[in-house]
Structures are given as C-alpha cells and as structure tokens.
Amino acid sequence: MGMTVDAVDQNVDDKELDEIENDELEPKKSPFKLSDDQLRTEYQFYQRSIHSPENSNSIHTEIYKIFKFELPKMEAHRLAGLGPIAKFKEGLRLIRSSQKTNDLKIDNRFSRTKLIFHWKRQARTIAYLLIHSFEFRYLELDEKMKKFRICWKSVYRLERILATVEIFGRSCITEKFFVLSNEIGIRINDLDVEGIEGSSRATRNFQKYAKRLLKDVAEPLIELKLSMEEQSFLMLNFLLFLEDIPDEDSIETQEEFLEILTDDLHEYYMEHGITNYSLRILKITKIVWAMKRIHEDDMCGEFAK
C-alpha cells in the first residue's frame, strides 16, 4: 500500500526496475505533429487508462513508458495554456475522479496478493500525477526514474493524507482513519497484514509512520482547509525540495521553479480576492518541511527502530 510494504518492496521494487529492457521501449520516431483531434483522442485514452486495473507483468515497465512518452501530452486541450499549479490540479482531479466518500470501504485486512496489487496500482497512479509536475517533466528520463524510486511512496502518502483530511476532517485524528485509495480506507490501529514474513513488525512500523503523519501533517491541514490549488502548491513544493545534497546548479533551478510557483499562487489569490495570504503560505511551507522530515526519517529507517 506504499505503506506496510517494506518487505514487499525489497522483493519487487528495485528488482523490477533493474529488469526493464530499454530496447523494447524505444518510441517510434515520427515527423508528423499530432492534430487537435488526435490529441483529444490520446487524452481521453489517458483519462480511461489511469483508473483501469493494473495488467502489466512489470509495473515499472509501465511507469517507464509513462515517463518515456510523457503521457499525457501537455498539448492536450485541457492542459494547454495552464500554469504549473493548474496543471498539477488537473492531475489531482483525475486521480481522484472516482474517489468514494460516504461509501468508502473500511478494510483493515491485507493479504500479500492484495497488498502487491494495491502497491502496483498506486505506484502507477503517482507516476501519472508526477507527469503533471512541470519540474518533474523538466528532468531527463533517467533522472525521472531515479527520483520516482526515491519519492513515490512519500508523494503517495502526502496525496492520501490530503484526501483523508478532506473526507474525514478531524475524525481522521480522533479515529485514526487513513484513506488508502479511491475505494478503501483503514483504521490505523486495526491494520492486519497476512502472508508476509515480518508482517507484524512491518505493521507496527507503518502505524508509527502514520501516527506521525496525522500529528505533523493532518493536524495543521485540518485548520487550513486547503483548496485544490493550494494542495497542488504544497505537493509541488514538496517535490521540489527532495534533493538529498543539492549542487549549485540544482539549487539555482529550485529557486527558479519556486519563484514560478509562488507567482502562480499569487495570481490564484488575486483572482479570488485574497490579499492577506502571507501567513497562509507560511503555514503551508511548514507542512512541506514537516513532510520532508518524515520522508527523510523514513528513508533512514527511523520508523523501523
């Protein structure tokens, strides 16, 4: 679930990525530019495929193709001319378009098979979401794959905690709810994973992680009641500052992208008549850094102690 899957990740994650056969994935070069009708058809196919059941032997081959061919194309009619926040908002809107709320199923028991299916589906979903990030699209293909390996679980969890707060409000804190997908939620304290070696330990590790996520991220989110545009700004900022040890060039690029993002958010606030927003941005930024600390602690095994 991008969650109690540390044991699963070791068996599936890097192994599948290393087995990608690049030769089979080379795009056919074409001198022709897609027409508007072709772009619309491609975009409609993308909208359908993002929610289809995972059917690839290697989810990482599928992710590689998403990044290789940069689907959806930014020339597609709904994305053309949008600013970076609006583009990412479109990605959020699409991956949440089938999100259940009142009829969300609470399911606390996971088998290994069910867990791997969930993991693959969410990994693909996050790949589609990341393609809506202007900063992520700027990266070379190998850099995209490297960054995806490092960040996808944290991006997934951040997006899901945003959805959790929208659906459950303060009860996600008091009842320890977490929305895993568009169909399923869990009570963190009741989570039970079967058929995986060390599942009890992995479950405890995730529970520690999730409770920290609720405390440091969900709690301030409840107060802010972020719009979709502000959620997009938050997530794009988080993606921007995931470099372990940024060099001088990457710092300069980060600053340029951050300036573009901040200007875009300013335009959004002006369009909605919000002029006194500096404190709000400060609170959003604090959430970004709280999530970054959680990500770093997770990467260094803090929740496995």
Stockholm file with secondary structure:
# STOCKHOLM 1.0

chainA/1-305         MGMTVDAVDQNVDDKELDEIENDELEPKKSPFKLSDDQLRTEYQFYQRSIHSPENSNSIHTEIYKIFKFELPKMEAHRLAGLGPIAKFKEGLRLIRSSQKTNDLKIDNRFSRTKLIFHWKRQARTIAYLLIHSFEFRYLELDEKMKKFRICWKSVYRLERILATVEIFGRSCITEKFFVLSNEIGIRINDLDVEGIEGSSRATRNFQKYAKRLLKDVAEPLIELKLSMEEQSFLMLNFLLFLEDIPDEDSIETQEEFLEILTDDLHEYYMEHGITNYSLRILKITKIVWAMKRIHEDDMCGEFAK
#=GR chainA/1-305 SS CCSSCHHHHHHHHHHHHHTCCGGGGCCCCCSCCCCHHHHHHHHHHHHHHTTSCCCCSCHHHHHHHHHHHTSSCTTSTTTTTCCHHHHHHHHHHHHTTTCCSTTCEECCEECHHHHHHHHHHHHHHHHHHHTTCHHHHTSCHHHHHHHHHHHHHHHHHHHHHHHHHHHHTTHHHHSCEEECSSSEEEEGGGCEECSSTTHHHHHHHHHHHHHHHIIIIIHHHHHHCCCHHHHHHHHHHHHHTCCSSCCHHHHHHHHHHHHHHHHHHHHHHHHTTCCCCHHHHHHHHHHHHHHHHHHHHHHTTGGGC
#=GC SS_cons         CCSSCHHHHHHHHHHHHHTCCGGGGCCCCCSCCCCHHHHHHHHHHHHHHTTSCCCCSCHHHHHHHHHHHTSSCTTSTTTTTCCHHHHHHHHHHHHTTTCCSTTCEECCEECHHHHHHHHHHHHHHHHHHHTTCHHHHTSCHHHHHHHHHHHHHHHHHHHHHHHHHHHHTTHHHHSCEEECSSSEEEEGGGCEECSSTTHHHHHHHHHHHHHHHIIIIIHHHHHHCCCHHHHHHHHHHHHHTCCSSCCHHHHHHHHHHHHHHHHHHHHHHHHTTCCCCHHHHHHHHHHHHHHHHHHHHHHTTGGGC
//
